[in-house]
Amino acid sequence: MKNDAIKKPKKITYETLWKAIIRPPRDEYLEEELGSPIFKIDKRKYIRKDFELLDFQGYLLKVSMIEPDPKERPQDIMPCVIYLHANASSRIEGLHVRRFLLRRNINLCIFDFQGSGLSEGEFISLGYHEKNQVKNIVDFVEKYPGVGNIGLWGRSMGASTGLIYAHRDKRIKAICLDSPFANFCRLARELTKQYINLPDFLINGVLKIISSTIKEKNGIDIFKLNPIEEAENTFQPAMFVHAINDKLINLQHAIDIFNIYGGEKSLKCSEIGGHNSKRPKRLNQEIANFFEK
């Protein structure tokens, strides 16, 4: 998995600060890295179909649907999970979970958010605009032949985006939130203290200045990035996942969201790895079992 991190740069400048938020390193890849469009898992043949979709702002998004070969399809109507990748990542990230879902007769949709991977756009927005892109993808998936129930599986930025979006759409039947942040400014203060060790009053001043630049360039207000505000009014069954040793987004973010989440919920804390680590096989199996139910 590519990094989803605001890393400590060798030289901290004003540009590195605002770019760390809306223009982290882009995960550029060759389409060949998606692998063969026809492949097998446990002797069953699967296919990947690639699409281009215009989002709500008119940017081209790269989208892939992964499903059984029509001749080996176990049922006409099958559920589909949409994978929402992290901030410096791409749909390549979603390939790591495909076998766990496909083995349970759940199809998978992966895509590059605007400003990520091979999709158009210059910037990301940590959920602010991405929530609207998720609607565009859900609309596409709902109309895709043979799709039944729809779920969201998000990681980091994708998890926070999934939380922001889910209660807005009754078509979403279940969500997995892996490493969400509760409030962006809270996260920014934690990281700034960790990497630069500025006093609170200076951090607040820097955030206000940075917010004006970001709003000018990308039309977002970082002070309104509060996924936790959506939790109490979100009622889809949810599985929360977080690494205990996550040094980027502290486990407490997930715990705080979990505690006020409105729907049926569970929390799985991984003792293996950190924020950017691949999840253990057993944990991915638990997530896939959650969606299967």
C-alpha positions as MATLAB code, in Angstrom:
seq = 'MKNDAIKKPKKITYETLWKAIIRPPRDEYLEEELGSPIFKIDKRKYIRKDFELLDFQGYLLKVSMIEPDPKERPQDIMPCVIYLHANASSRIEGLHVRRFLLRRNINLCIFDFQGSGLSEGEFISLGYHEKNQVKNIVDFVEKYPGVGNIGLWGRSMGASTGLIYAHRDKRIKAICLDSPFANFCRLARELTKQYINLPDFLINGVLKIISSTIKEKNGIDIFKLNPIEEAENTFQPAMFVHAINDKLINLQHAIDIFNIYGGEKSLKCSEIGGHNSKRPKRLNQEIANFFEK';
ca = [
       0.000    0.000    0.000;
       1.205    3.483   -0.789;
       1.734    5.896    2.052;
      -1.235    7.785    3.429;
       0.777   10.118    5.536;
       1.774   13.677    6.155;
       5.466   12.922    6.387;
       8.015   15.154    8.026;
       9.736   16.843    5.094;
      13.481   17.451    5.002;
      12.785   21.186    4.850;
       9.491   22.568    6.099;
       8.119   25.418    4.005;
       4.677   26.943    3.711;
       4.219   25.121    0.395;
       5.083   21.739    1.900;
       2.465   22.318    4.619;
      -0.531   23.005    2.391;
       0.558   20.452   -0.211;
       0.757   17.789    2.493;
      -2.996   18.261    2.926;
      -4.396   18.564   -0.609;
      -1.463   17.524   -2.831;
       0.388   14.610   -1.223;
       2.577   12.418   -3.473;
       0.360   11.053   -6.239;
       0.251    7.283   -6.686;
       0.910    7.143  -10.412;
       0.951    3.691  -11.959;
       0.759    1.928  -15.302;
      -2.563    0.329  -16.204;
      -0.647   -2.935  -16.601;
      -0.173   -2.888  -12.826;
      -3.873   -3.647  -12.437;
      -2.982   -7.108  -13.695;
      -4.677   -9.321  -16.212;
      -8.335   -8.469  -16.891;
      -9.052  -12.212  -16.706;
      -7.750  -14.174  -13.719;
      -8.572  -17.132  -11.491;
      -9.065  -17.533   -7.760;
      -9.703  -21.054   -6.458;
     -10.227  -22.265  -10.051;
     -13.068  -19.804  -10.667;
     -12.572  -17.315  -13.481;
     -13.045  -13.599  -12.820;
     -12.981  -10.553  -15.050;
     -12.105   -6.908  -14.544;
     -13.784   -4.289  -16.690;
     -12.355   -0.780  -16.759;
     -14.462    2.354  -17.228;
     -14.160    6.122  -17.314;
     -16.781    8.104  -15.413;
     -17.365   11.823  -15.118;
     -17.688   13.018  -11.528;
     -19.887   15.824  -10.245;
     -17.306   18.444  -11.230;
     -16.734   17.030  -14.710;
     -13.419   15.317  -13.948;
     -12.743   11.891  -15.440;
     -12.512    9.092  -12.854;
     -10.914    5.732  -13.585;
     -13.149    2.893  -12.382;
     -12.884   -0.913  -12.414;
     -15.556   -3.556  -11.762;
     -14.370   -7.009  -10.735;
     -16.831   -9.912  -10.946;
     -17.073  -13.597  -11.906;
     -16.990  -14.628  -15.522;
     -20.659  -14.739  -16.680;
     -20.381  -18.480  -17.307;
     -19.268  -19.084  -13.706;
     -21.476  -16.547  -11.950;
     -23.030  -18.213   -8.867;
     -26.167  -16.045   -8.967;
     -27.702  -13.422  -11.212;
     -27.793  -10.667   -8.574;
     -24.724  -10.249   -6.369;
     -23.710   -7.687   -3.741;
     -20.884   -5.277   -4.495;
     -18.408   -3.522   -2.221;
     -16.956   -0.191   -3.337;
     -13.411    0.301   -2.060;
     -12.392    3.850   -1.061;
      -8.621    4.273   -1.051;
      -6.329    6.404    1.119;
      -5.084    9.911    0.350;
      -1.764    9.154   -1.381;
      -3.021    5.937   -2.919;
      -5.178    4.645   -5.789;
      -7.466    1.807   -6.887;
      -4.375   -0.445   -6.852;
      -4.873   -0.517   -3.079;
      -8.239   -2.219   -3.507;
      -6.672   -5.151   -5.351;
      -5.242   -6.325   -2.021;
      -8.728   -7.205   -0.735;
     -10.374   -8.617   -3.857;
      -9.799  -12.311   -3.130;
     -11.412  -12.040    0.308;
     -14.617  -10.602   -1.155;
     -14.776  -12.612   -4.384;
     -14.502  -15.880   -2.463;
     -17.713  -14.876   -0.660;
     -19.558  -14.072   -3.878;
     -19.217  -10.327   -3.361;
     -18.136   -8.274   -6.358;
     -15.716   -5.373   -6.036;
     -15.591   -1.861   -7.475;
     -12.306    0.055   -7.243;
     -11.612    3.561   -8.507;
      -9.197    6.482   -8.299;
     -10.537    9.510   -6.475;
     -10.218   12.855   -8.236;
      -6.582   13.985   -7.998;
      -5.431   10.410   -7.349;
      -3.944    7.670   -9.483;
      -4.943    8.007  -13.133;
      -8.078   10.064  -12.528;
      -8.172   13.714  -13.545;
      -7.854   16.562  -11.084;
      -5.025   18.327   -9.315;
      -6.030   18.086   -5.669;
      -7.641   15.811   -3.090;
      -9.849   17.121   -0.279;
      -9.856   14.440    2.459;
     -13.563   13.708    2.100;
     -14.887   17.223    1.417;
     -15.373   16.664   -2.326;
     -14.779   12.904   -2.272;
     -18.186   12.287   -0.699;
     -19.786   13.583   -3.898;
     -17.533   11.373   -6.001;
     -18.730    8.399   -3.963;
     -22.296    9.263   -4.974;
     -21.221    9.262   -8.623;
     -19.687    5.801   -8.141;
     -22.715    4.460   -6.242;
     -24.999    5.693   -9.031;
     -22.809    3.863  -11.547;
     -22.642    0.639   -9.524;
     -26.380    0.586   -8.807;
     -27.115    0.619  -12.543;
     -24.446   -1.961  -13.327;
     -26.023   -5.267  -14.451;
     -26.361   -7.874  -11.726;
     -25.617   -5.672   -8.704;
     -27.711   -6.027   -5.549;
     -26.776   -4.624   -2.158;
     -23.915   -2.122   -1.990;
     -21.310   -1.674    0.757;
     -18.389    0.701    1.324;
     -14.911   -0.318    2.489;
     -12.731    2.715    3.186;
      -9.161    3.168    4.369;
      -7.961    6.351    6.114;
      -9.188    9.243    3.896;
     -11.501    6.694    2.275;
     -12.821    5.616    5.666;
     -13.582    9.182    6.719;
     -15.202    9.792    3.341;
     -17.339    6.672    3.770;
     -18.492    7.898    7.168;
     -19.333   11.357    5.814;
     -21.322    9.844    2.944;
     -23.089    6.747    4.279;
     -26.019    8.349    6.124;
     -26.833   10.369    3.000;
     -27.604    7.249    0.953;
     -29.967    4.453    1.949;
     -28.532    2.309   -0.852;
     -25.469    1.717    1.328;
     -26.172   -1.374    3.424;
     -22.897   -1.792    5.370;
     -19.584    0.007    5.838;
     -16.064   -0.871    6.959;
     -14.108    2.094    8.302;
     -10.382    1.353    8.525;
      -8.340    4.094   10.257;
     -10.742    7.058    9.966;
      -9.851   10.458   11.375;
     -12.481   12.096   13.584;
     -11.656   15.733   12.944;
      -9.051   17.059   10.538;
      -7.885   20.050   12.569;
      -7.447   17.807   15.592;
      -5.343   15.473   13.438;
      -3.322   18.389   12.042;
      -2.567   19.656   15.552;
      -1.456   16.189   16.669;
       0.858   15.786   13.681;
       2.261   19.294   13.970;
       3.130   18.716   17.610;
       4.677   15.379   16.719;
       6.847   16.665   13.870;
       7.461   20.353   14.587;
       6.533   20.749   18.284;
       4.905   24.165   18.001;
       2.805   25.607   20.845;
      -0.970   25.503   20.392;
      -1.441   29.204   19.654;
       1.091   29.025   16.803;
      -0.479   25.843   15.413;
      -3.899   27.514   15.358;
      -2.446   30.529   13.576;
      -0.708   28.376   10.979;
      -3.884   26.379   10.352;
      -5.879   29.558    9.739;
      -3.327   30.773    7.191;
      -3.107   27.373    5.490;
      -6.895   27.082    5.394;
      -7.173   30.267    3.343;
      -4.695   28.957    0.756;
      -6.459   25.596    0.540;
      -9.862   27.239    0.184;
      -8.513   29.405   -2.634;
      -6.965   26.467   -4.494;
      -9.535   23.729   -3.883;
     -12.656   25.372   -2.479;
     -12.632   23.478    0.804;
     -12.783   24.622    4.400;
     -10.526   22.361    6.466;
     -12.290   23.526    9.629;
     -15.435   21.782    8.359;
     -13.748   18.393    7.905;
     -15.402   16.731   10.899;
     -16.386   13.138   10.017;
     -17.229   12.413   13.663;
     -20.208   14.785   13.381;
     -21.835   12.280   11.012;
     -21.427    9.255   13.292;
     -24.442    9.721   15.575;
     -26.805    9.887   12.598;
     -25.322    6.979   10.658;
     -27.117    3.673   11.183;
     -25.763    1.151    8.680;
     -23.970   -1.814   10.287;
     -20.334   -0.773   10.599;
     -17.039   -2.481   11.284;
     -14.280   -0.220   12.576;
     -10.646   -1.234   12.083;
      -7.518    0.455   13.413;
      -3.903   -0.457   14.139;
      -2.930   -0.023   17.770;
       0.493    1.271   16.690;
      -0.833    3.759   14.122;
       1.534    6.753   14.341;
      -0.358    8.900   11.843;
      -3.986    8.697   12.959;
      -4.148    7.781   16.617;
      -6.416    4.900   17.609;
      -8.399    7.323   19.769;
      -9.922    8.830   16.607;
     -11.621    5.516   15.769;
     -12.637    4.946   19.391;
     -14.265    8.373   19.641;
     -16.229    7.803   16.420;
     -17.151    4.265   17.474;
     -18.490    5.384   20.840;
     -21.143    7.654   19.329;
     -21.848    5.706   16.123;
     -25.598    5.261   15.728;
     -25.839    1.811   14.181;
     -24.810   -1.765   14.873;
     -21.029   -1.711   15.251;
     -17.865   -3.597   16.073;
     -14.238   -2.501   16.545;
     -11.212   -4.598   15.576;
      -7.816   -3.338   16.751;
      -4.837   -4.802   14.920;
      -1.677   -5.405   16.917;
       0.240   -5.951   13.675;
       1.615   -3.063   11.627;
       0.798    0.623   11.575;
      -1.172    3.090    9.499;
       0.145    2.091    6.085;
       0.583   -1.636    6.682;
      -1.326   -4.301    4.826;
      -3.892   -5.758    7.157;
      -3.326   -9.343    8.359;
      -5.036  -12.048    6.328;
      -7.246  -13.035    9.252;
      -8.481   -9.459    9.691;
      -9.321   -9.114    5.981;
     -11.250  -12.368    6.265;
     -13.221  -10.963    9.210;
     -14.072   -7.858    7.182;
     -15.212   -9.987    4.242;
     -17.320  -12.105    6.624;
     -18.898   -8.906    7.939;
     -19.935   -7.872    4.439;
     -21.177  -11.373    3.647;
     -23.572  -11.189    6.606;
];
